[in-house]
Amino acid sequence: MHNYVARQPIFDKHNMVIGYELLYRSGTNNNYSTCNSDRATSELINNSLLVIGFNTLTLGKKAFINFTKNLLEQDLPTCYLRILR
């Protein structure tokens, strides 16, 4: 099974990369092809933390992840922050 994550650099006013937006990808076509956004975000985080490695993806910089309203209401971001600490 393959795991895919895209990262979009985020630049400061001096064109220095300050972090990355991490994006779910379902395959090598570099697109998002699922209608379940909760599942996509959950898979993105699991792949980023457990499979690929968070520091490998971000090179030690900040990561930004989009969460659905449902996952925010379930306090999922806080759960993952506890894991990272």
DRENBABA-93802 format. One record per residue: residue in one letter; x, z, y of N, C-alpha, C in turn. Coordinates in pm, whole numbers, padded with zeros to 5 digits, always signed. Atoms other than C-alpha are relative to their C-alpha. Layout:
BEGIN
aXZYXZYXZY
...
END
This chain:
BEGIN
m+00084+00000-00118+00000+00000+00000+00089+00000+00125
h-00076+00009-00124+00131-00092+00345-00072+00077+00110
n+00054-00073-00114+00082+00113+00658+00053-00063+00127
y-00037+00069-00123+00083-00042+01003-00041+00082+00121
v+00028-00062-00129+00101+00106+01350+00066-00089+00106
a-00059+00073-00113+00152-00086+01674+00031+00101+00109
r-00029-00086-00114+00311+00069+01977+00016-00086+00125
q-00002+00069-00129+00267-00040+02335+00081+00087+00095
p-00079-00084-00090+00538+00081+02575-00075+00030+00130
i+00053-00043-00129+00435+00272+02886+00120+00024+00090
f-00114-00003-00091+00669+00231+03180-00028+00085+00124
d+00012-00067-00128+00736+00439+03488+00024-00101+00111
k-00015+00093-00112+00781+00291+03836+00137-00065+00004
h-00135+00058+00005+01147+00216+03754+00018-00087-00125
n+00000+00081+00124+01054+00014+03441+00074+00066-00116
m-00056-00075+00113+01186+00287+03213-00115+00040-00091
v+00104-00039+00096+00988+00354+02896-00011+00152-00002
i+00023-00145+00003+00834+00701+02921-00078+00043-00123
g+00077-00031+00119+00622+00680+02609-00061-00125-00060
y+00064+00111+00069+00417+00465+02377-00146+00032-00029
e+00137-00011+00049+00049+00411+02317+00004-00047-00144
l+00002+00036+00141+00007+00413+01941-00136-00058-00034
l+00122+00075+00029-00250+00169+01807-00014-00025-00150
y+00028+00028+00140-00411+00134+01466+00005-00150-00027
r-00001+00140+00046-00344-00192+01284-00028+00001-00149
s+00040+00002+00140-00495-00287+00951+00083-00096-00084
g-00082+00093+00075-00241-00551+00852+00100-00070+00089
t-00106+00071-00071+00027-00794+00956-00052-00092+00111
n+00057+00086-00105-00212-00990+01182+00003+00066+00137
n-00011-00074-00126-00152-00725+01450-00133+00008+00074
n+00130-00019-00063-00519-00661+01511-00071+00121-00059
y+00084-00112+00042-00783-00394+01472-00123-00061-00065
s+00110+00069+00070-01030-00505+01208-00088+00097-00077
t+00094-00092+00062-01257-00212+01135-00104+00042+00103
c+00104-00043-00093-01581-00095+01284-00009+00153+00006
n+00002-00145+00000-01513+00273+01210+00119+00054+00080
s-00108-00044-00089-01309+00398+01505+00053+00137-00037
d-00046-00132+00044-01296+00756+01374+00103-00014-00112
r-00090+00020+00114-01135+00638+01052+00131-00065+00046
a-00120+00068-00049-00895+00408+01236+00094+00098+00069
t-00083-00098-00069-00771+00691+01459+00060+00098-00098
s-00051-00092+00101-00738+00926+01163+00112-00063-00081
e-00105+00070+00075-00538+00669+00967+00124-00022+00086
l-00113+00017-00092-00321+00598+01271+00083+00127+00006
i-00071-00126-00011-00232+00964+01305+00069+00035-00132
n-00061-00029+00130-00172+01012+00933+00120-00089-00026
n-00112+00091+00019+00047+00703+00916+00117+00035+00092
s-00105-00033-00096+00236+00807+01228+00074+00127-00037
l-00062-00129+00030+00299+01164+01116+00061+00007-00139
l-00038-00024+00139+00324+01149+00739+00075-00114-00067
v-00059+00113+00071+00429+00798+00640+00121-00054+00075
i-00107+00065-00077+00637+00639+00915+00092+00104+00064
g-00076-00103-00070+00747+00948+01105-00018-00015+00150
f+00033+00004-00141+00650+01037+01456+00120-00033+00087
n-00119+00027-00081+01003+01038+01598+00053-00141-00021
t-00040+00139+00025+01075+00703+01434-00080-00095+00088
l+00088+00085-00082+00779+00550+01618+00025+00015+00149
t-00005-00026-00145+00832+00712+01955+00142+00012+00055
l-00140-00015-00043+01212+00740+01965+00017+00124+00087
g-00008-00125-00074+01161+01095+02093-00077+00003+00130
k+00079+00005-00124+00933+00988+02377-00143+00045-00027
k+00139-00041+00013+00571+01086+02441-00081-00107-00072
a+00093+00092+00065+00292+00930+02237-00140+00022+00058
f+00137-00004-00051-00055+00846+02362-00089-00064-00106
i+00091+00048+00104-00344+00803+02118-00141+00008+00055
n+00140+00000-00039-00702+00705+02192-00083+00070-00106
f+00090-00071+00089-00959+00940+02039-00144-00035+00035
t+00143+00023-00022-01329+00873+01995-00064+00129+00050
k+00074-00118-00046-01584+01107+02147-00025+00095-00117
n+00028-00081+00118-01672+01229+01799+00122+00083-00041
l-00120-00074+00038-01312+01324+01716+00040+00103+00104
l-00027-00099-00106-01272+01497+02052-00092+00120-00015
e+00095-00108+00020-01586+01700+01986+00034+00085-00122
q-00043-00074+00119-01443+01799+01647+00134+00070+00022
d-00126-00063-00039-01125+01914+01826+00118-00049-00085
l-00106+00055+00084-00908+01688+01610+00135-00007+00071
p-00132+00004-00066-00635+01640+01875+00073+00134-00005
t-00061-00132+00004-00574+02015+01883+00056+00031-00139
c-00048-00022+00137-00541+02026+01504+00134-00070-00021
y-00124+00074+00017-00271+01760+01513+00112+00057+00085
l-00104-00062-00083-00089+01931+01799+00060+00122-00070
r-00052-00115+00076-00060+02241+01581+00099-00043-00106
i-00090+00052+00104+00102+02031+01310+00134-00039+00063
l-00122+00048-00064+00356+01887+01555+00090+00112+00051
r-00080-00110-00056+00470+02224+01684+00079+00072-00102
END
